[in-house]
């Protein structure tokens, strides 16, 4: 019978160094067992949690200089936005920080005022406004708006706070792009794919639709809230995602009520939005004319 592996309880909480392991009674050969996973040079974690993003971020802090903060999509994830945070891990360091490249970490150099730094889950990260401004500089316009919509809808920040941040940083490089993102953002948007559908329409040159407008029938009863809506043309536009497949009967009932209230409907899928945007624009344009 193989000996029971030595697993000190103090090493089960998160990443640890080889020195931590030595103090807990482990030798280097212990760390080659199935109980542990090497994250980076000299850093290990329990096998059960090594894939957890927070574990990977905690491990990354041991490889970064003083003043480094998580930024970009990594900071967005720490703020509660549904993105992939570790592909790669994004970090901003002060301009003169003595740090070279790190495997699995994208490092940017920029001044980081104290007011732009917060602590989330015990880790330093850029504030919501600074995070969205950074994303506006590095993502496409559509994806930057998707991130802003998500942060606003989750009430991580208010639109007026973003605009105040832009005013306070009016000389910052890329601030015009960030202002455009705030102008296009819609706090009422309920999913990232709804945001992408709206941006396909707007960037396709069509009028900007309203978002989540309540529609009432002739008796004053609420019959639905289309994802996007053109009031003058009585045109509703919906994104059909995975949730739609599990709630088809209720969605069909709602669609019938909307049609009965005189609202025309267009429905689009992931493939339409991501692979055939020109078709989406053409179909919406035809219904608006």
N, C-alpha and C positions, 0 to 999 in steps of 0.2 A: 504494500500500500504506500502510495506517495505521501511524503510528509505534508502536513497542513501548512499552506503558505503563511508567512509572517506578515500580518497586516495591522500595523499600529493604528489605532483609532484616530490619532491626531493628524494622520495624513489623508484622511478620507474626506476632508472638508473642501479641498480644492487643490490647485497646483502647488507643488513644493520643489525645492531645490535638492540637489544631491547632498548638500550639507544638512538640510532638514532631515533627509532620509537617514543620514549617518547618525544624527543625534537621536533619532527614534529607534535606532538599533538595527537598521538595514545596512547590508553591504551592497556594493555595486551589482553583484550578480543577482541579488534579490530583485532588482529593478527590471531584470530581463524576463521575469515571470509574467504570467497572464493577468496578474492583478493590477499591473501598472502599464501606462502608456507614455512614451516619450513625446513631449510636445515640441520641444526645441532643445538646443544644446544645454544640458545641465538642468532642464526643467521637466518634471514628470507630473502625472495626474492619475488618480484612480481610473481604472479601465471603465468603470460604470459612468463616469461623468466627463471623460476627456472630450467628447464631441459636443458638449454643451457650449454654445457661444460665449456665455459669461465666463466659463472656465478658461476658454482660450484667450479672452480679453484680459483676465486676471494674470494669466501666464505672460502675456505680451508686456504687461507693465514692468516686469523684471528685466526686460531687454531695452527699455527706453530711458532717455535722459530726464533729468528734472525739468519740469515745465512742459513736458509732452502731454497732449490731450487727445482723446479720441475725437474724430471729426468725420465729415462726410456721411456715407451710408452707415458706418459703424455707430456714429453719434445718433443718427436717425433711429436706429434700432434701439439704442439705449433710451431714447425718448418715447419708445412705444410704437413706432411706425413699423409696419410689416414689410421689412426688407431683409436681404441677406447681409449679415454684418461682418462676415469674416472672409470674404472672397474678392480682394484681400482685406485684412484689417486696415482701416484708414486712420492715420495719425497726423496731427500737425505739431511741429516742434518750433521753438523760437528760431529766428533767422540764423543765429550764430551758434546753435547747439552743435556740439561735437558728436555727431552721430552719422554713421554710414548706413548703407542699405541693410535691411533686415529681411530674411526670408519670410514670405507670407504677409509682410507689412508694407503698405504704400505710405511713404513719408513725404509730407509737404512742409515747406518752411514758410512761416508767416508770423507776424506779430499777433499776439493773442492777449488783448486787454483783459484785466481781471473780471470785468463785467460780462465778458463773453464766455466765461468758464463756469460750469456747474458740476456738481457731483451727482451721479446717477448710479444706483446700485453699488455705491462705494467707489466708483471710478470717475476720473476727471473727463469731462466731455465739453464740447462747444455747446453754447446755449441753443435753444430752438431757432432763434432768429439767425444767429451766426451759422448754424448748421444748414438752414435753408438757403442762405446767401451763398455758402460754399457750394452747395449742390447746384444752384442756379448757374454757377460759373463752370461746372464740370459736366453736367448732364445736358441732354437736349432740352429745349424749352418745354416740350410736352411733358417729359419725365420730371422736370423741376416743378411744374405745376401740379403733377400727381402727388409729389411729396408735400407740397404746401397744402393741398386739399386735405390730405390725410392728417397732417398735424392740426389744421384748423378744425376739422370735423371731430377729432378726438379731444378738442379743447386743451391741447398742449400750449396753445398760443392764440391770441386774437389778431385779427387782421390789422387793427389799429396799432398793435404793438410792432408788427412787422414793418408797417409804414413809418412808425416812429424810429425804429432801428435804422431804416434806410435814410431817413432825414439826418440822423446823428452820424451816419457814415457816408455822407454824400460825396466825399472825395475818394472813396474806396474804389479800387479797380473792379469793374463788373457790376457796379451798383445800378446802372441803367437796366441791365438784364434782370436784376433782382426786382426792381420796381415793376417791370413788365410782368414778372411772375405774380407779384402781389395783385396787379390789376386783373389778371386772368383767373386768379384763384377763386374758388367757390366753397365756402365752409359747409354748405348743405349737402355736398356730394357725399354719397354713402359708401363708395368703394373705389378702389384704384382703377378698375376697368371702366367704371362710369366716367371717371376723370379722363381716361384715355379716349373714350368715345367722344366726349365733349371736345377735346382738343383736336381730334381728327376733323370734326365739323368746323371748328373755329379756324384752324390753320388751313383748312380747305377753302377758306374765303367766304364762308356762309355767315349769316348773322348769328350772334351769340344767343344760344337758347337759355331760358330760365331753368332752374334746377329744383326738383322736388316740389312742384307747384300743386297745391290741393285742388282737386276738381270736384265739383258738386253737381248733382242732378237737378232736375226741375223742381224737386221737392226740398232742395237744400241739404240733401244727404251727401256726405263725403263718399265718393266712389273710388278714389285712388289718387296716387301722386306719381305721375310719370317721372322717370329719371331726368328727362329733358323735355322741355315744352316750349312750343311757339304759340303764344296766345292768339294772335291775329288769325293765323291759319288753322287754329285748333288742331295742332299736330303734336302728338306725344311720341317720344322716342325712348325705347327701353333697351337695356343691356341684359341679355339672357346668359347667365353663367351657370355654374354647377348647382347653385341653390335653386335655380328655376326648375331643374330636372326633378328635384325632390319636392317641389311645391306646385307642380303643374296644375292640379285641380283648382287651387286657390287663385293662381295667376290667371287661369282661363276665366274664372268667375269675375275677377277684377277687370280683365280685358273686356268682357262683354258689357260690364257696367259702364266702362269708359266709352265704348262704342255707342252705347245707348244714350250717353250724355253728349253725343255729337263730336267726340274726339277721335280723330284718325290716328292710327298707330303704326309705327315702324319698329321692328325688333332686330337687333344685331347680336352676333355671337363673337366669341374670342377670335375665331378665324377671320370674321369680317373686319374687326377693328385692327388686328395686328398684321393681317396678310393681304387684305383687300380694301384699304382705306379709301382708295379712289372710287370704289363702288359704293361705299357708304355715302360719300359726299354727293355722288351723282344721284342716288336715290332720294336723299334728303332734299337736294336742290329741286328735283322734279316735283316733290310734294309741296314745296314752298311756292312754286311758280303757278 
